[in-house]
Amino acid sequence: MTCRGENTYHGMASTMTTSMVMNDGTPVMQLYFYLDECYMQLKCLEKERKTAEVVLNKSFPGRRTAAVTNTNLPRTPPNPTRVDHLIVNQMREQGRVASLLDRMESLQNKPLHINIHTALNRHHMAISITQARRKEEIANISKHRRQRANITEDRDTLLLGIALKDLAATTRKLRTALWGGLQMTLPKPVKRPDQDVDREATVHTLIINSP
């Protein structure tokens, strides 16, 4: 469940860097750190979603379903920042993953594990919170210019950084959920019934315990 640019060393280094940023970094440093992490996780999610689509098309030839497009994407504000672009791209990818998970349920004629839907919903909530924090930051910019509001500005940056931290974490969990859904959907080789139960239990454990 890793993609290019993400490996075991990256995970260890990321943990160490996170500790350093949280202990010594300013709110701005924390924001940029988690923003980069969000972009990395989003890139991996997009790559793994495309791979899952290819695998399903090969495993179930002739059983394709129409993709669902999200027409309610927010418009980026004038002079958009990387955060603004991230929110729109995350919403777009969220819709594509949700559509793919619906297709998986259709192919196997039964609902996916509840933890997969929970991961999808938490990811959507994290995007919404990030969007709300960004709107608050924009709304307060004019106030910051009219008065000395360094403390308020730092607070806005800190809250946005926290939202980005959660968004990165939920994006990673959604990647695990997508992998689990794919494993549950792919045709099973002939085997004992108890092996099928073990497979679903393994997927359940991975989704729960993913970092």
C-alpha positions in Angstrom: 0.0 0.0 0.0 2.8 2.3 -0.8 3.4 4.4 -3.9 6.5 5.9 -5.4 7.9 8.5 -3.1 6.5 6.8 0.0 8.4 4.0 1.7 9.2 2.7 5.2 12.0 5.2 5.6 9.7 8.0 4.6 7.3 6.9 7.3 10.0 6.9 10.0 11.4 10.2 8.8 7.9 11.7 8.6 7.2 10.7 12.2 10.5 12.3 13.4 9.9 15.4 11.4 6.3 15.7 12.6 7.6 15.6 16.2 10.2 18.3 15.5 7.6 20.5 13.7 5.0 20.2 16.5 7.6 20.9 19.2 9.7 23.6 17.6 7.9 24.8 14.5 5.8 27.9 14.1 2.2 27.6 12.9 3.3 28.6 9.4 5.9 25.8 9.4 3.4 23.3 10.6 0.9 24.4 7.9 3.4 24.0 5.1 4.6 20.6 6.4 1.1 19.1 6.5 0.2 20.8 3.2 3.0 18.9 1.6 1.9 15.7 3.3 -1.6 16.2 2.0 -0.4 16.6 -1.5 1.7 13.4 -1.3 -1.1 11.4 0.1 -3.5 12.7 -2.5 -1.1 11.8 -5.3 -0.8 8.3 -3.9 -4.6 8.0 -3.6 -5.1 9.1 -7.2 -2.5 6.6 -8.5 -3.9 3.7 -6.5 -7.5 4.5 -7.5 -6.5 4.4 -11.2 -4.7 1.1 -10.6 -7.8 -0.3 -8.9 -9.9 0.8 -11.9 -7.6 -1.0 -14.3 -7.5 -4.2 -12.2 -11.3 -4.3 -12.0 -11.7 -3.7 -15.7 -9.4 -6.7 -16.4 -11.1 -8.9 -13.7 -14.6 -8.1 -14.8 -14.5 -7.5 -18.6 -17.8 -6.2 -20.0 -19.1 -5.1 -16.6 -18.3 -1.4 -16.5 -20.5 1.2 -14.9 -20.8 4.8 -15.6 -18.6 7.1 -13.6 -20.4 9.6 -11.3 -19.1 13.1 -11.6 -19.3 15.6 -8.8 -20.9 18.8 -10.1 -20.8 20.6 -6.8 -17.1 21.3 -6.7 -16.3 24.7 -5.1 -14.8 27.4 -7.2 -11.3 28.5 -6.2 -11.1 32.1 -5.0 -9.2 34.8 -6.8 -5.4 34.3 -6.6 -5.9 30.8 -5.2 -3.3 29.3 -2.9 -2.0 25.7 -2.8 -4.6 25.1 0.0 -7.4 26.2 -2.3 -6.3 24.0 -5.1 -5.8 21.1 -2.6 -9.4 21.4 -1.4 -10.9 21.2 -4.9 -8.6 18.3 -6.0 -9.4 16.4 -2.8 -13.1 16.8 -3.4 -12.7 15.7 -7.0 -10.8 12.6 -6.0 -13.2 11.9 -3.1 -16.0 11.7 -5.7 -14.1 9.4 -7.9 -13.2 7.0 -5.1 -16.8 7.0 -3.8 -17.9 6.1 -7.4 -15.4 3.3 -7.5 -16.5 1.9 -4.2 -20.1 1.9 -5.4 -18.9 0.0 -8.4 -17.2 -2.6 -6.2 -20.4 -3.1 -4.2 -22.3 -3.6 -7.5 -19.8 -6.1 -8.8 -19.9 -8.3 -5.7 -23.7 -7.7 -5.1 -23.2 -6.9 -1.4 -22.2 -3.9 0.7 -18.5 -3.3 1.5 -17.3 -3.5 5.0 -18.7 -0.7 7.2 -15.1 0.5 8.0 -14.6 1.3 4.3 -17.6 3.6 4.3 -16.4 5.1 7.6 -13.0 5.9 6.1 -14.8 7.5 3.1 -17.1 9.6 5.4 -14.2 10.7 7.6 -12.2 11.8 4.6 -15.2 13.9 3.4 -15.5 15.4 6.8 -11.8 16.3 6.9 -12.1 18.1 3.5 -15.1 20.0 4.8 -13.3 21.1 7.9 -10.3 22.2 5.9 -12.5 24.2 3.6 -14.2 25.8 6.6 -10.9 26.8 8.1 -9.7 28.3 4.9 -12.9 30.3 4.6 -12.4 31.6 8.1 -8.8 32.6 7.3 -9.9 34.5 4.2 -12.7 36.3 6.1 -10.2 37.4 8.8 -7.6 38.7 6.4 -9.3 42.1 6.1 -9.6 42.3 9.9 -5.9 41.6 10.2 -5.1 44.5 8.0 -7.2 46.9 9.9 -5.8 46.1 13.3 -2.8 44.5 14.9 -4.1 40.9 15.0 -0.9 38.8 15.0 -2.4 36.5 17.6 -5.6 36.0 15.7 -3.6 35.4 12.5 -1.4 32.8 14.2 -4.6 31.1 15.5 -6.1 30.9 12.0 -2.9 29.4 10.6 -2.7 26.9 13.5 -6.3 25.8 13.0 -5.8 25.4 9.3 -2.6 23.4 9.9 -4.5 21.1 12.3 -7.2 20.6 9.7 -4.5 19.7 7.1 -2.9 17.2 9.5 -6.2 15.4 9.8 -6.8 15.5 6.1 -3.5 13.9 5.4 -4.3 11.1 8.0 -7.8 10.5 6.6 -6.5 10.4 3.0 -4.0 7.7 4.0 -6.8 5.7 5.7 -8.9 6.1 2.6 -6.1 4.6 0.6 -6.1 1.6 2.9 -9.9 1.3 2.6 -9.7 1.4 -1.2 -7.2 -1.4 -1.2 -9.4 -3.4 1.2 -12.4 -2.9 -1.0 -10.5 -4.1 -4.0 -9.3 -7.3 -2.2 -12.9 -8.0 -1.2 -14.2 -7.5 -4.7 -11.7 -9.4 -6.8 -12.8 -12.9 -7.8 -11.8 -15.4 -5.2 -9.9 -18.6 -6.2 -11.5 -21.9 -5.2 -10.8 -22.4 -1.5 -12.3 -23.3 1.8 -15.1 -21.2 3.2 -13.1 -20.3 6.3 -10.4 -18.8 4.1 -13.0 -16.3 2.8 -13.8 -15.3 6.4 -10.1 -14.9 7.2 -9.6 -12.6 4.2 -12.4 -10.2 5.2 -11.1 -10.2 8.8 -7.6 -9.3 7.5 -9.0 -6.4 5.5 -11.0 -5.2 8.6 -7.8 -5.3 10.7 -5.8 -3.3 8.2 -8.3 -0.6 7.9 -8.7 -0.2 11.6 -4.9 -0.2 12.3 -3.7 1.8 9.4 -1.6 4.9 10.5 
